[in-house]
Amino acid sequence: MVSTTGTANPELTVIVGSYVSGVIKELYCDYNTEVKIGQVCAKIDPRPYQTAVDQAKATLSVGKAQLLKDQAALAYAKISYERNSALVITNAVSLDAVDSAKSVYNQAEAQVSYDEATIEQRQAELDAAKVNLGYTDIASPVNGIVVSRNITIGQTVAASFQTPTLFLIASDLTKMQVDTNVSEGDIGNIKLDDPVQFSVDAFPNRLFEGRVTQIRQSPQTVQNVVTYDVVVGVDNKELALKPGMTASVRIITDQRNDVLRIPGQALRYRPESAMPFNSARSRVWLLRGSQPIPVEVEIGLADDDYVEVHGGDLNAGDQLIVGERSGETRSASYPRL
């Protein structure tokens, strides 16, 4: 078993920001508000962006009018060039006049092409202005619940340098995860889907259960101590767990059923009068009558408190010596198996 601490968090948390700057005019969502995809949570004052849209529309209209004017000039230049080209055969006009008409015609064609490109540019500017106007509606990108609100009506949002965080939305609080840090010495014992038990201060007498869903490969190094993130998935249908709660976590890396276990302290106890012990097996002291009796055992799985033992003349209910009371030499603590 591996013991550690962790923090309860929603499985998916979405930061809702703003692409445009401005003053918050309306606020429709607060803490714990349930939201749907596309639901507007806040509105930035749209007047500057509506003005930009109107200006872009007017500029586009001017460009279209200019195109109509230059198309008419192109049509006249074409007629003039074709007429002079026919008259030059009869020497009614000079070649210079034909060349001049052709130049005017070519310039008119170029001007129409320029106008068409300008209209495309101004149409793009209008589309961009409309997009920015749409961004004044701050909408939820997911179904979920608002867990944090960082704005108030009248507050100025500045998106010039980085996207400001306006809301924090958890997609589903019935599915939580506990983010833990496991030392490099213990990470090798943990596997995906290992069972996990944990408690939180809000419910000290309740034991929550989950399973390991992720073992992240990226190490975290703090003051030369290396740990790895282990994520525990938890059902939270009763909504008892809140984001940010601190959890005391036990990851069960292996499990034995119907075995004999003893307190770990029993393996560390040795009477002062005991003879040196060189066996490869471990030894505990069993109280029979008023005398401590040594018993050799083989140890198995261990956690923070108990150790699995095999062999030896031990039975459930026997009293083991785990230590002597302060100030006494013969009186000891005798837990039962």
N, C-alpha and C positions, 0 to 999 in steps of 0.2 A: 504494500500500500504506500502511496505517495501523498503526503500532506502538504498543502500549500494554501494560499489565499487568492481571491479573485474578486472581480467586479461584475455584477449583473448588468447586462446591456441588451437592448433589442437586437434581434438578428439583423435587421436592415434599418439603418437610420439615414435619412436623406436631408441634406442641408439645402434649404430653399433660399436663394439669393436674388439679387436684382442685377439685370444687365444694363439698366439705365439709371441715371441720377435724377434726383428730384425730392420733393416734399411729400411725405405720406399724407394723403388726403382722406382715405377711408381705411378702416381696419375691420375685417369681418371674422377673423379667427383669433382665439385666445388659447391659453393653456387648456389641454384636455379636449379640445374641439375635435370631433371626428370629421374627417374630410375625405372627399372623393377625388379621383383623378380629374384635373381640369377645374376644380372648384377654386374660385377667386378668394384668396385670403386677405389681400390688401390691395390698395390702389394708390399709385403715385399720381400726383397732379398731372393730368394729361395735356393741359393747355399749351405748354411750350412745344410739345410734340405734335399736337393738332395743328398748331401754327406752321410747323415745319412741313406737314403734309399739305396744307393749303398752299404754301409757297411753292412746293415742288409741283403741285398740280398746275399752278399759274405758269411756272417756267416751262412746263411741258406744253401747255397750250400755246405759249409764245413760239416755241420751237415748231409746233405743227403749222402755225400760221405762216411762219417764215418758209417752211417747206412748200406750202401752197404757192406762195409768192415766187419762189425760185423755180418751181416747176413751170409756172406760166412763163417766166423769163427764158427757161430752157426751150419751151415749145416755140416761142418767137424766134430764138436764136437758130433753131433748127430750120424753120421755114426760111429765114433770111439766108442761111448758108446754102440751102438747096436751090433757092431762086438765083442767087449769084452764080452758083456752079452751072446752072443752065444758061444764064446770060453770057457767061464768059466764052461760050462756044461761038456766039455771034458777035463777039467783041463789043457787046453792049456795056460790059463792066470790065475793069482791069483785073489782072491776077492779084494785085495787092488788095483789092476789095474782097476777093474770094478768100484770100488768106486771113484777112481781118475778120470776116464773118465766121470762118472756121475756128479762129482763136476764141471769139466770143462764145461760140457754141460749146467748145471744149471746157471753157471756164464755167459755163452754166451747168454742164454735166457734173463737173467737180463740186460745184456749190450744192447741187441737189444731193450728191453722195454725202457731203459734209453735213447737210441738214438731217439726213436720215440717221447718220451715226450720232449726231447730237440728240436726236429724239430718243434713240435707244439708251444713251447715257442718262438723259433726264427721266426716262421711265424707270431706270434702275434706281435713281435717286429717290423717286417717288415710292417705289417698292420698299426701299430701305427706311424711309420716313414712316411708312405704314407699319413696318415691323417694329420699329422703336416705339411707335404709339401703342402697339399691342403689348409690348413689354411693360407698359405701365400697369397692366393687370398682373399681379403676382399670384400665380396659380399653383396649386399642389400638383406635383408630378406623380404622386402615388396615392393609393388608398391607405389611410392610416389615421393616426392621432397626433395632435400637436403636443410635443413634450417641452418645447422651449419657444418663447417669443422674445425677440430682441429689439422690437421697434414699438413706437407709440405714434399716435396721430400728431402731425405737425413736425415730426422729426425729419431731418434732411438726410437722405441716403446718397452717399458719394460712391459711385462705381467707376471712377476714373482710373484708379490704380489697381484695385483688386475687388472681386465680387464680395459685397458685404453679406453677412449671414443674417437673414431676417427671421426665419423659422427653422426649427428642427422637428422633423416629422418621423415618427416611428411607424413602419408599415404595419406591424402586427405585434401587439404586446402579449398576445397569448403564446407566442413563440419567442423565448428569450435564450440568451447564451451567457455563460459565465466565462470571462476572459481571465485566464490564470497564467502565472509565470512558474515554470518548472526548471530546477537547476540542471545543469549538464550532467551531473552525476546520477540523476533520476530519470532523465528523459528517455534513456534506452529501455526502461522497463514499461513504458507506456505504449499502448497500441490503440488504434482506432476502434471505437465501439466499446472500450472499457467502461464498466459501470462506475458511476460517480455518486457520492453522497456529499451534501453540504448543508450548512446552516447559515442563517443570517441573524443579525442582532435583533431585528424586528420580531422574529419568531424563534426565540431561543430553544423552545421545546419541540420544535418541528424539524424534521429531517427531510430535505428535498432530494430528489433523485434525478439523474440525467446520464448522458453518455458522452464520451469523447467523440467529437465530430471533426476536429481538425488538430493536426500537430504541425505547426508552422516551422518552416526550415530556417527562417531568418533569425539569427541570434540577437539577443539584447544584452549589451555589455554595460554594466554600471559599476564603477570602482573595481574593475578587473573581475567582477562576478558575472559569469555568463549564464543566461537563462533563455528558455524558449517559450513561445506563446502556445498554450494548449487551450482549445476552445471546447466548452462543454455545452451541448444542446439540452434545453430544459423546456418541458411543457408548463405553461403558466396560465391555464384556462381559468383559474380563479382570480387571476391578476393580483396575487399576493406579492409577487416580486416586483419591485420598482427599479427603474433604471438608476444605476449608481450605487446600489446596495453592495456592501462588502460581504463576501462569503468566505467561510472557513471550509475548505474543500478537502475531501479525501478521495483520491483516485484509486480504485481497487484494481491492482495490476494482476492479481491472482487470488484464487479463493479455494479453500478446502472445507468440505462439509463432514460432519460427524468425526471430528478429530479431537485429540486432547490438546488443550492449550494451557499455558502457565504464564504468570506475570513475568515480564522481562527482568524485573528486579531479582527474581529468584536465582537467575543464572549468575548474578554478580555477587551474591552473598557467600561468605565463607567464614566459619567460626575461627576464632583466634587459635584454638587448639588443633585445628585441622592440619593433617600432614600434607606435604607437597603432593600435587596431583599432576601427572604427566601424560595422562591418557588423551588420545585424540578426540574422545567424546567429551561432551559437556557434563557438568555435575550440578545437581541441586540437592538441597537438604530437606529431608522429610521429617516431620515431628511425629514420633511414635512414643506414646507415653509422655515422658518428660525429656527424652533424649533425641538429639538431632541425628538422623541416619542419612548418610550420603547415598545418592542414587544417580547412576550414570544414565544419560539420555542422549538421543540424537535430535538435533533441532531441525525444523523445517521452515515454513513461512513465518515471517515476523512482521508486525506493524509497530506503531509507536508504543503500544502498551503490552501486547501479548506475543508469545512465541509458540508455534506448534512444536510438539515433542513426540518422539517415537521411542519405543523400547523402555526398559527400566521398569521397576516395580512401582508404578504409579497408577492410581485409579481416580476417577472423578470423585470429588469429596474429600480427598486427602488434604492434609494441612502442610503447606510448604513454608519454610522460613525465608523471608525476604529482607530482614534486617533486624537489628537490635534497637530497642528503645533507648533514647538518650539517657545516660547515667546508669544504665543497667547492663550487666554482662550476660545474664542468663535468660532474661525475659526478652522475647522477640515477637515480631508480628507474624501471624500465621494465617495467611489467606487460604481459602479452600479452592481446590481445582474446579 
